[in-house]
Amino acid sequence: MSKALILGDSLFAEAVARLLELHGFEIATALTVQDALQRLGESPPDLAIVIGETPDLCALLRVHPDLPILRANLDADDLRLIRSERINARVEDLLSAIQSLSMRR
């Protein structure tokens, strides 16, 4: 069974949670990033979904760096994927990463 974390407090968040439950997901919910960290402990979900305002996700990504985070908002016509990607600490690697990100646009 896949596990998803819903981060947010709205009717839309509740609807997304129910939809995922109907499709076989185990759901954890949290109102804040700190609440999410306490609920998840060392067992991260397969996916986190942030609904509404985007909180500071640095603490969540620091503890669970491989966690894909999907940002969904009723006011937007697209979804945003937020993820953490580790690179080596050498200057050349940093420059290459910055250049490759700027070329994606």
C-alpha positions as a Markdown table, in Angstrom:
| # | Residue | x | y | z |
|---|---|---|---|---|
| 1 | Met | 0.0 | 0.0 | 0.0 |
| 2 | Ser | 1.3 | 3.4 | -0.9 |
| 3 | Lys | 1.5 | 6.1 | 1.8 |
| 4 | Ala | 0.8 | 9.8 | 1.2 |
| 5 | Leu | 1.1 | 12.8 | 3.6 |
| 6 | Ile | -1.5 | 15.6 | 3.1 |
| 7 | Leu | -0.1 | 18.9 | 4.4 |
| 8 | Gly | -2.9 | 21.5 | 4.7 |
| 9 | Asp | -6.2 | 22.3 | 6.3 |
| 10 | Ser | -9.1 | 22.9 | 3.8 |
| 11 | Leu | -12.0 | 21.1 | 2.3 |
| 12 | Phe | -9.8 | 20.6 | -0.8 |
| 13 | Ala | -7.2 | 18.8 | 1.3 |
| 14 | Glu | -9.9 | 16.6 | 2.8 |
| 15 | Ala | -11.3 | 15.8 | -0.6 |
| 16 | Val | -7.8 | 14.8 | -1.9 |
| 17 | Ala | -7.2 | 12.6 | 1.1 |
| 18 | Arg | -10.6 | 10.8 | 0.6 |
| 19 | Leu | -9.9 | 10.3 | -3.1 |
| 20 | Leu | -6.5 | 8.8 | -2.4 |
| 21 | Glu | -7.9 | 6.5 | 0.3 |
| 22 | Leu | -10.5 | 5.3 | -2.3 |
| 23 | His | -7.6 | 4.4 | -4.5 |
| 24 | Gly | -5.8 | 2.4 | -1.9 |
| 25 | Phe | -3.4 | 5.0 | -0.3 |
| 26 | Glu | -2.7 | 5.0 | 3.4 |
| 27 | Ile | -3.1 | 8.7 | 4.4 |
| 28 | Ala | -1.4 | 10.8 | 7.1 |
| 29 | Thr | -2.4 | 14.4 | 7.6 |
| 30 | Ala | -0.7 | 17.3 | 9.1 |
| 31 | Leu | -1.4 | 21.0 | 9.5 |
| 32 | Thr | 2.2 | 22.2 | 9.7 |
| 33 | Val | 5.7 | 20.9 | 8.7 |
| 34 | Gln | 6.6 | 20.4 | 12.4 |
| 35 | Asp | 3.4 | 18.4 | 12.9 |
| 36 | Ala | 4.3 | 16.3 | 9.8 |
| 37 | Leu | 7.8 | 15.6 | 11.2 |
| 38 | Gln | 6.4 | 14.4 | 14.5 |
| 39 | Arg | 3.8 | 12.2 | 12.8 |
| 40 | Leu | 6.2 | 10.7 | 10.3 |
| 41 | Gly | 9.1 | 10.0 | 12.5 |
| 42 | Glu | 11.6 | 7.9 | 10.6 |
| 43 | Ser | 9.0 | 6.4 | 8.3 |
| 44 | Pro | 8.5 | 8.8 | 5.4 |
| 45 | Pro | 5.5 | 8.4 | 3.0 |
| 46 | Asp | 5.9 | 7.7 | -0.7 |
| 47 | Leu | 4.7 | 11.2 | -1.5 |
| 48 | Ala | 3.8 | 14.5 | 0.3 |
| 49 | Ile | 1.0 | 16.7 | -1.1 |
| 50 | Val | 1.0 | 20.3 | 0.1 |
| 51 | Ile | -2.4 | 21.9 | -0.4 |
| 52 | Gly | -2.9 | 25.7 | -0.2 |
| 53 | Glu | -0.1 | 28.0 | 0.9 |
| 54 | Thr | 3.4 | 26.5 | 0.6 |
| 55 | Pro | 5.1 | 26.4 | 4.0 |
| 56 | Asp | 8.9 | 26.4 | 4.5 |
| 57 | Leu | 9.6 | 22.8 | 3.5 |
| 58 | Cys | 13.4 | 22.9 | 4.3 |
| 59 | Ala | 13.0 | 21.0 | 7.6 |
| 60 | Leu | 10.9 | 18.3 | 5.9 |
| 61 | Leu | 13.4 | 17.9 | 3.0 |
| 62 | Arg | 16.4 | 17.9 | 5.4 |
| 63 | Val | 14.9 | 14.9 | 7.4 |
| 64 | His | 13.5 | 13.1 | 4.3 |
| 65 | Pro | 15.6 | 14.3 | 1.4 |
| 66 | Asp | 14.2 | 11.8 | -1.2 |
| 67 | Leu | 10.6 | 12.7 | -0.5 |
| 68 | Pro | 8.8 | 14.0 | -3.6 |
| 69 | Ile | 6.5 | 16.8 | -2.7 |
| 70 | Leu | 3.5 | 17.8 | -4.9 |
| 71 | Arg | 2.0 | 21.2 | -4.5 |
| 72 | Ala | -1.6 | 21.5 | -5.4 |
| 73 | Asn | -3.8 | 24.6 | -5.3 |
| 74 | Leu | -7.3 | 25.2 | -6.5 |
| 75 | Asp | -6.3 | 28.6 | -7.9 |
| 76 | Ala | -3.6 | 27.1 | -10.2 |
| 77 | Asp | -4.1 | 25.2 | -13.4 |
| 78 | Asp | -1.0 | 23.1 | -12.8 |
| 79 | Leu | 0.8 | 21.0 | -10.1 |
| 80 | Arg | 4.3 | 21.7 | -8.9 |
| 81 | Leu | 6.8 | 19.0 | -8.0 |
| 82 | Ile | 9.3 | 20.0 | -5.3 |
| 83 | Arg | 12.2 | 17.7 | -4.6 |
| 84 | Ser | 15.6 | 17.8 | -3.1 |
| 85 | Glu | 18.7 | 16.9 | -5.2 |
| 86 | Arg | 22.1 | 16.4 | -3.7 |
| 87 | Ile | 25.2 | 17.5 | -5.6 |
| 88 | Asn | 28.8 | 17.3 | -4.7 |
| 89 | Ala | 30.3 | 20.2 | -2.8 |
| 90 | Arg | 32.9 | 21.1 | -5.5 |
| 91 | Val | 32.6 | 24.5 | -7.2 |
| 92 | Glu | 32.5 | 22.9 | -10.6 |
| 93 | Asp | 29.5 | 20.8 | -9.6 |
| 94 | Leu | 27.7 | 23.8 | -8.2 |
| 95 | Leu | 28.3 | 25.7 | -11.4 |
| 96 | Ser | 27.1 | 22.8 | -13.6 |
| 97 | Ala | 24.0 | 22.4 | -11.5 |
| 98 | Ile | 23.1 | 26.1 | -11.7 |
| 99 | Gln | 23.8 | 26.1 | -15.5 |
| 100 | Ser | 21.6 | 23.0 | -16.1 |
| 101 | Leu | 18.8 | 24.5 | -14.1 |
| 102 | Ser | 18.9 | 27.7 | -16.0 |
| 103 | Met | 18.9 | 25.9 | -19.3 |
| 104 | Arg | 15.6 | 24.1 | -18.3 |
| 105 | Arg | 13.7 | 27.3 | -18.6 |
